[in-house]
Structures are given as structure tokens and as C-alpha cells.
Amino acid sequence: MSARDCSESISSYREEVVKIDNPAVLGLGQRLKFLARDSTMYGGAAAISRGFALITFPLLARHFSVAEYGVLDYFLVLGGFLATMAIFGQDSAVARFFYEYEETSKRRQVISQSLVFQLAFLSVLLAILWFGAGRLVNLLIETPNRLTFFKIVLLQLPFYLLINFSQNILKWTFARARFLTMSLGFSMLHVTLLVIAVLVFDAGIRGVLLVSLATSSVFGCLGLFFVRKWLVRPKDLRRLREMLPFAIPYGVICVIGAFSPAMERTLTNSLLGTEQMGLYAAAAKIAMIIMLAASAFQIAWGPFSLSLYKQVDAARTYNWVLKLFALGMCVAALSLTLLAAPLIHFLASARYSGAVWAVFPLVMGLAIQTTSWITEIGISISKRSYLSLYSHTTFIGATLLGIWLFAPAFGILGVGLGVLLGQTAKTLIASWLAQRAYPLPWKYRPVILLVAATLLFGLAATWLGRQFGPLVYQLGLATGLITIILLGWTALLDKTERVQIIAFVRKRVAARA
């Protein structure tokens, strides 16, 4: 999506949607349209942002050696993990309690009390990490200048917190234009400074990390300016005391989730070496492309689903979304895997060709994980956030076990299989627990069959490709993609749903014409 398209999307949204920011008052068709429009808008922002970010992948992959790129990726991932630790589930808590109140004054108290807590918690965390940095970084990775790299990462944490905090408020209050400004502006400035640093000044790893620090500081301050009207002096800590029991389990969950990429790389480095860690990082970059649409959906899904759950027909809407989303993610997983080899050669170089074998399990793991955003809605509705701890603990255990078992035999493919095992186990456990916490009439069977068929075709193509060459690999993936599209259209959707989708598409095409 171009910037012009994104701008036009904003304009049309203001005319048609901003008048009604509560999907609960809409019918099924308009609810899906509301969700699709929000996802499209945020997807446009995500696509542009990640499109800019995608420029950095070939830039950095070609500028650094495979081993150096692995080290850089490690510290970037570590920064994401520490930022998640600093936030510690407060964004999930605020999202849940924000919609508990209709009065703006109470919503301001929820937001402001949360920010005070986050800043206080971050101060303690930073003090511990800064003074213990020397010993900690020595345990993590062996590389020159590792202490300097780690301290630059620490300096970014306050600004990452402010960026996350402000973007969430803009999302919850449907301030779409400012949200897009934050998302797109950050990416544009970051990529511009990065290109200058690498191409003009021949910056090393430290220079790349300093660029991230500079960009985050600018937009952390800008975000705080955008949401200043929502910040007030906390009157008391009553709402914070209500939020903390909900936030703490989610904080642990988020930390576990963010820890996973760092854990994967640490274990890969330990079992296979720094160069293989670099190949895995390249495969992970390609796999993350699937998150373009998925992350946009997640942004829109949170406010949409929580504003809807009290309606008698909410389950019907949820099932529609689940089926369409699962079909889209399965098709996207096979499509991206089919294009992985040329993408790696084009974006990086032939030095990274070995990364292709880890792409499908990583992509499919992400596809399976994203469906749990829908199926575990019952946990958020019931406010029993601690239940997610069980699924995330399962994820960590299954992933570690899988990598330990598969990596020595299959290399980075084994690492990918370990991650796939963990994501699958997590999704199954989370969905089961959510159903026990808040029962909903899900129609799981066709979705499970579709996902299982996608796994079968993808893994079979990967195994055959490793045995008989790239041509067999590509033919297997292409066959699987065609089969999944046909299977999804005929078996996943019933006749009424197919007719409704066709009518909706025709209406949209006619409107565009």
C-alpha cells in the first residue's frame, strides 16, 4: 500500500466509520467491514513500516558477515525482550480496563496510573541491569564490545516504553491519523538514518544500535506529546490495584514471549555456532513477513473483540473471523515459503541460501500462533489472565525440547521444527484453557483439518526438497498451495458463506469502479 492509498483510506474511514466507533451496535456484515477496515488501515501502516524495515535487511546482511549479522540481530532481539520486560503486561491490563468505563475521567485515571507504575518499574529494572551489565552480558554471548552494545540497548528502554504506551492509547481511542504518523514516521526516520550510517559512515554494530537509540528517543517524546490530554495526576491507586492482578500474569506471559526469540538464538549459537545463528536470523526475517497482515489484524482485533463480547451474536462473528483468518494465514504461509529462496537471494545474498530450509516451520509456527489471538479471547473476557501462563510455559518447554532434539540432526531446520512444535503446543493449550474459562460455541474441526493439511504439504515438501533438490521443493509447495486454496474454499466455508463473500467482493469492486 502506498502512502497515497493509506491517506485515502484514512479519509474514507473518517466519512464512514469514525461516526460509529462501537462495533457492538453494528450487524454482522458491518462488524466484519469495521474489522476489515481497521485491519486494512493498520495493515497499510504495518506494510509501509515493514517495507522500510525490509530495506535494512539486505543493507545489513550485505554490509556485515553472516556471523556479524547474527550478533547484531541478537542484540536487537535482546532489546525487544527487555522492552517487553519493562512494560510487563500493563498494555494488556489498560486495554481490558479502559473499556470497563464509559467516563473519560475514569479512563484517564486508568491510563495515568498505569504510566506511573511503568516508569517506576522501569527505573528499578534499569538500575539492576546497568550495574549488573558486565556479568550478565558475559553469560549471554562471546563477542567484542558486547558491554557497549548492551548498554546502548538499555538506554533505548525508556523511549520504547513511551512509544508503546502512546501508540496503545492512540489505538484504543481510534486516533488513527496520529497512530499512522507514529508508525510510519518512526520507520522512515530509522531507515534514513541507518542508510546514512552504513553507506556514508561505514558504521559497525555500535553505529546501527545508536541509530535505533536516536530514532526511539525522537518518537518516544513525540508520542508523549500526542497523548498528553489523556494524562492527569493520579488521584489514588485504586484502579492500579485492580489492574495489577490482571497485568502481572500477562507481564510474565509477555516476557516469556519476548524471551523466546532471544532463547532460540542463544541455543542456536550454543548448538550450531554463530554463523548458523546468522542463517537462522535471515530465515526469521523472511518468516516475519507473514506478520504484516497478522499484526495489523491483531491491532484491530483487540478493541473490536472486547467491545463485542457482551452481544448475543458475538460467537457468530468470532467464528466467521476465525475461519477467514485461518484460511488466509495458511495460504500466506505456503505462498511465502514458495517465494523464500528467491527472496533470500535477492534481499541478502547467496551466502544465506541455507536459511531457506528453516522458513516453512517458522512461517507455519507464526501462522498457528496468530490463530490463538482469536481462540483465546475467553481468557481476556473472563479476566483470568493467569491461565495464559500455562500455555506460554508449555511453549517455552516444548520449544527448548524441540530445538535440543532436532537441531543437532537437522541444523537450522531443526531449530525451526522446535519453534513450530512450541507454537503448536501453546495454541492448543491456550484454546483449551480459554474455552474452560469462557465457553464459546467454536467450530474448530474444519479449521484444524485445514491447518493439518497445510502442515502436511509444507513439511513433506521440505523433506523432499532436502533429499531431491530445490525443484522438487518448489513443486511440492505449489501443489500444496493450490490444494489448500481449493480445500479452504469448499470445505472450510459453507455455501451461504461463499455466497456472502462473493457478494461482498462484487459490491466492493463495483464501488471502486
N, C-alpha and C positions, 0 to 999 in steps of 0.2 A: 504493500500500500504506500502510495506517495504521500508527501506532506500535504499536497493539494486535496487528495482524496480524504485524508484524515480531517482536514479543515471543513470540507463539505459534509462529512459525517457529523461533525460537531454541530454545524448549522442546522441540519435536518433533525438532529436529536433535540435541539432546543425547541424546534417547532412542534414536534410530535410527542416527545417523551417527558421533557422537563416539567410539563404541566401535570403529569402523574408520576410521581416518584415512589409510588407504593404499588408493587405488582399484585398485592393481595386483592385489590379491587378490580383486577382485570380477569377476563376469561382465559381459558387455556391457550388459545391461539395467540392472544395479545401478550400473555405471560412469556411464551416462547419467543415472541418477537422482541419483547423487552429484554430478555436474557441474551438473545442473539445480537441485538443492537449494542448492548453494553459490552458483550464479548468482542464484537467487531471493532468497536471504538478502542477498547483497551488492547485488543489484538493488533490494531493498527499501530498503536504506540509501542507495543512489545516488539512487533515486527520491525519497525524502524529502529528501535533501540538495539535489538539484537542484530539487525542488519549492520548497523555501525560497529557493534561489538565483533561481528564476524570478520570485519576488515582487520581487526587486531590479530586474529588467529593466524592468517598467513604471514602477516607482518612479523609477528613474534616467532612463529615456527621457523621461518626462513632466516631470521636475524640471529637466533640462538641455535646452539647444537641441540640434539634431541635430549641429552642429559640436562643441559641448562634450562631448556623449556620445561622439563619435568620439575626442576627445582622452583622455577618461577610459579608454575601452576600450583605447586604445593603451598607456597606462601599466600597466594591469592585465595585458595580454598580455606586455608587456616584462618585468614581474615574473616571470611564469611562465617566460619564456625564461631569465632569469638564474638562477632557482632550478634549472632543469634543468642549466644550465652548472655550477652549484655541485656538484650530485650527481654529474655526469659518469660515468654508467653504472655506478656502484657498486651500485645496487639490482639491476640485471640480473646482475652478477657474483656478488653474495651469493646471489641466488636459485638460480643454477646450482651454486655450490659448497656451499651449505647442504645439498643433497641428495646430495652426494658422501660425506658422513659419517653414520654412524649414532650415534656417540657424542655426547652432549650437550656434553661438554667441548670437543670439536673444533668443534662448531657455534658455541659461544660465542666461540671464538677467531676464527672467520671473521667473525662479526658485529662484535666489538670492534675488530679490526684495521681493518675497513672504516670504522668510525665515526671512528677516529683519523685515517685518511687523509682522509676527507671534511672534517673540521674543519680540518685543516692546509691543505688545498687551498682551502677557503672563505676562510680568513684571508688568504691571498695574493691571491685574487681580489678580496675586498672592499677591500683596501688599494689595489690598482691602480685599481679603479673609483671609489673615493671621491675619491682625489686627482686623478683624470683626469676627474671628472664634468662639470666646466664645459665642456671642449672636446668631450667625447663627446655630451652632450645637445644641443649646438648643431648637431651634424651630423644628429641624428635628426629633430627636429621643431621647428617655429616656433610657440611658444605662450607666453603669460605664465606666470611662476612654474615653468617647466619644470625648473629646477635643484632647487627644493624638492621637486617631485613625484618626481624621480628619486632623491633621497637618502632619501626615505621608503620607496621601493621597495627600496633597498639594505638598509635596516635590517631588513626583513622576512626577508631571505635565511637567516640562521641558524635562525630558527624554522620556516621552510618545510622546511629540511633535516631538522630534528628530527621534524617531523610526518611527512614521507615515510619517514624511517628507522624510526620506531616503528610506523607502520601496516604497513609491509612485514613486520616481524618478527611482528606480531600475525597477519597473513595467513598467513605461512609456518608458524607454529606452531598454526594453527587456533584462535586465541583470538578466536572470533567475537564474543562479547559485548563485549569491550573494543574490538575494531575498530569495532563499531557505535556504541559510546559516543563514540569519537573522531570518526567521520564525522558522526553526527547532532548531537552536541554542538557541534562547530565551526560547522555550518550554522545551528543555532538561535541561538547567541550572535552570530554575524556579522550575521544578518538583523535580530535585535532591536536591536543597536547601530546598524545602518545606518538603520533606520526612525526611531529617536530622533534620530540626527544630521541626517537630511534633513528630517523633518517638524517636529521641535521646534526645532532649532538652525539650520535652513536652510543646512546645510553645503555647501560647494563641493567641487571636486575634491580639494583637500587634506584636507578632513574625511572624505571617503569612503576615501581612502588610509590615513588614520590609524586608521580603524575596522578595516581589514584588518590593520594592524600590531598593534593591541591584541588582536584575536582570535587571530592566529597566535602571539603570544607566550604566551598562556594555554595553548593546546593543544600548543605545542611542549614546554613544561615538563611538561604532563600526560602526553604520550606518552612522554617520557623516564622518568617515574615508572612507567608501566605495564610497560616492558620492562627495568627495572633489573636483574632477576635474570639476564638474558642478557648483561650487561656485566661483563667481567672485565679484569684488567690483562693486556695482550698480552704473551705470553712471548717471542715473536720476531716477525719479519716474514715468515716463510716462506710462510704462506698468503696474505698480502697480495701477495707476489711472484708467486704462482701466479695470483691474481685479476686483477692489473693488465693482463697481456697480453689477457685476455678483456674487461676493463672498458673499456680505452681506446677500442677501436673502437666499442663501444656508447655510450661517452660522447660521442664525436664524432657518432654517429647521433642520440642524444637531443637534443644541442644543435642539430643540423640540423633535427630535427622540431619543436622548440620555436621555432626561429628562423623557421620558415615562417609562422605567423600574424603575427608582427611584420613580416616581409618583405612579406606580402600587403598589410598596412595601409599600410606605408611607400610601396610602389609605387602603391597606390590613391590615396593622398594626393598623390603626385607627379604622377600622370597625370590624376586626376579632381577633386582638391580635397578639403578637409576635410569638407564636407557629404556628399559621396558616400562618404567613408570612414565616416561615421556610419551611412549606409544599409547599407553593407556589414557593419558591426558588428552591426546589427539582424538582417540575414539570417543571419549566422553564429550568433547566439544562437538563432534558431529552428532552424537546422540541427543545432545541438549537442544538441537534444532526443533525436535518434536515438541518441546515445551513452549514454542512460540504461541501456538493457538491454545495449548493447555493452560498456560499461566494466565492468559487473557481470560479464559473461561473461569479459572479459579477466582480471579479478582471479582468478576461479575457474580459468580455463584454464591459467595458468602452472603452478601447483603440480600440477594434475591431469595435464597432458600430460607433464611431466618425470618424474613418478613412475610413468608408464605405459610409457615408450618401450622398455624392455627386454623387455616381454611380446611373445610371438609373435603375438598377435592385436591388437596396438596399432593397426596400419594400418586394420583394420576399424572400430575405434572412431573413429579420426580421420576417416574418410570419412563416417561417419554424422553426426558433428558438423558437418563442412563443409557437407554438403547441407542439413541442417536450419537451420544458421545463415545460409547464403546465401539460402535461401528467406525466412526471417524478415526479413533486412535489406532485401531487395528490396521485400517487401510494406510494411515500415515506411517505406522511402524514398518510395514513391508515396503512402502514406497521409498522411505528414507534409506533403508538398508540397501535397496536396489541401486540407489544413487551414491552410496557411501564411497565406493572405490574411486570413481571419478572426482568426487568432492574432495577426498583426501589428497589426491594427486594435484588437483587444481589449487586448493587452498593452502596446502602445506608443501609437500614435495614427495618424490619417490622414496625418500628416507623414512617416511611414515607409512609405507604401504602395508606393513604388518599389522597396523592398527585396525584394518578392515574386519578382521575376524572377531573382534570384540563388540562390533557395532550392534548387531541384532540383539544379543541378550541384554545389552544396556538400554537400547531403544525400547524393547518389549517390557523390560522391567519398569521403565518410566511410564509406559502406556498402562500397565496394570496398576501401578501406584496411583495414577491420576483418577482412575475409576473409583478408588476408595474415597476421594473427596466427596463423591455423591453418596455412596452407600453407607458411610459412617456419619451421616448427618444426625442420626439419632443420638449420638454421643453429645453433640453440641446442644441439641434441643433439650435433652434431659439434664444438662449441666453436670454430667458425671464424667468430667474430663479425665479423671484419673484412669478410666478404662483404657484410654489410648496408650497408657504406659505399657500395658501388656503386649499390644501389637508392636510397638516400637522396640521393646526389649526382645521380642521374637525376631524382629527384623535384624537387629544387631547380631544376635546369636547365630541365626541362620546364615547371614552374610559372611561372618567370620569363618564359620564352619565350612561353607561352600568354597570360599577363596582358598582356605587351607587345604581342602581336599582336591580341588580342581586345578589350581594354578600350577603346582609342580608338574602335572601331566600335560596340561593344555596351554600353558603360558597365559597371555592376556585374555585369551578366550575363556580360560578357567576363571579368571577374575570376573569377567562378565557373567559367567554362569553362576558364580557365587552371589553376585548382586541380584540377578534375576531370581534366584532361589529366595533370597531375603525379602524382596519386594512382593513376591507371590505369597509367602507365608504371612507377611504383615497385612496384606489386603484381605486375606481370608479371615484372619483372627479379628481384624478391625470390623469387618462387616458383620461377623457373628456377634460380637460384643455390642455393636450398635443396635442390632435387632433385638437383643435381650433388654437393652436399656430403654428403647423407644420403638416398639414393634410397628413396622410399616409393611403393607402388602406388596413386597417387591416381586418382580417376575425375573428371577435370576437365571433360570435354565437356558433360555436362548442366548443370553449374554455369555454364560460360562462356555457353552458349545462354540461360540464364535471365537472367544479368546483361546480356547484349547486348540482349535483348528489353526489359528494363526501361529501359535507356538509350534505346532507340529510341522507346518510348512517351513517356517523360519529356521528351526533347529536342524531339520533334515537337509535343507539347502546349505547350511553352514558346514555340516559334517561332510556332505558330498563334495562341496567345493574344496575343502581341505584335502580330500582324497584325490579328486579328479580334475581340479583346476578352476579358474575363475569363470569360464564359460558355463560349466555345469551349475556353478553357484548362482549366476545371473538367471539362467533358465529356470532353476528351481524357485527362486524368489518371484519371478514374473508369473509362473504358474500359480503360486500361492496367492499372489495379489489378485489375479483375475477370479480365482475361486472364492476368495473371501468377499469380494465385492458382490458376486452373484449370490453367495450364501447369505450375506447380510441383508441384501435387498429382499430375498424371497423367504428366508426362514426367520430372520430376526423381526421383521416388520410384518404386520398383518395387512390384509387388503385395504382396510379402512385407512390405516396409517400411510400406506403407499399413495393412496388417492389424495389424502390431505397434503402430503409433501409435494406431490406433483402440482396440485392446485396452488400451493403456496409459492413454489418456484415460478410457475407460469405467471402468477399475479405480480411477482417481483420483477420478472423480465419485462412484462408489459408496462409496468410503472416506469422502469428505466428507459424503455423505448419512447 
